[in-house]
């Protein structure tokens, strides 16, 4: 197949306040071993120098909009593309050099697939290799497995046919910041998919990752799981998968929220800690009992320490007040 006959692949990068990572993301797209790639970067009202970074790459296109969130930024980027196949990566992540070629090879082997899934690696903030999560190469029951836990790990590992996004209507902001998981669930229900073992992307783990924000993620994942409940009703196998997945996410982000609570208490941010505890009581409930004890113990210790400090301060103030009255 000549380059002219090769299908066009579109890559969309939404960016908000991540210009310091964006250059690596862009270069990972432009250095693909596959020749026909178009790149659209969506500046989602970012206050940094995102447009200046994109301007250094003539083959990349920058679409600017007011800040509307990553879901709508992806949708905006998709509408600006023309490719037969579409891939989304975040501004702080990177593609591996043969990612697009590996995805297209999987499509050739599975022409019925609406989307294909590869593997990912984790990297640190400075780009150092951190490890690779286990991503099973599934052969069937993709929707069921997605309900149980997001085995795809991240949307950066996925390439879609354009028709999938057109028929499903794109990402829904209501589910942010778990809109990618909700979209994958919809796609898996509506279209067959295929998996391959090639590592196609590198997910950067750093202190500002949204997945570290337990309260926000708990609320978002609960919205996603509630959206699936009626869809699986009456199917015992899918109902069991839904229960397993619901418990999994409550425990997983419950643990993240417990650590978040602990951090708030150590900083003396009582309001944020109270908000996190409220989220645990509303969304995790009895699953708190199965969270790792070390997280619960740390939080209880922090609560005791914080309120012990408050009691000591009150006693100190009361002592001063009594002494002034005696004088």
Secondary structure as UniProt FT lines:
FT   TURN            3..5
FT   STRAND          9..15
FT   HELIX           19..30
FT   STRAND          37..44
FT   HELIX           50..55
FT   TURN            58..59
FT   STRAND          60..65
FT   HELIX           70..79
FT   STRAND          85..90
FT   TURN            91..92
FT   STRAND          94..95
FT   TURN            97..98
FT   HELIX           99..109
FT   TURN            111..112
FT   STRAND          115..123
FT   TURN            125..126
FT   STRAND          129..131
FT   HELIX           142..148
FT   TURN            151..152
FT   HELIX           155..157
FT   STRAND          158..161
FT   HELIX           162..168
FT   HELIX           173..175
FT   TURN            176..177
FT   HELIX           179..190
FT   STRAND          193..204
FT   TURN            207..208
FT   HELIX           210..212
FT   HELIX           214..232
FT   TURN            233..234
FT   HELIX           236..267
FT   HELIX           270..279
FT   HELIX           280..284
FT   HELIX           285..290
FT   HELIX           293..326
//
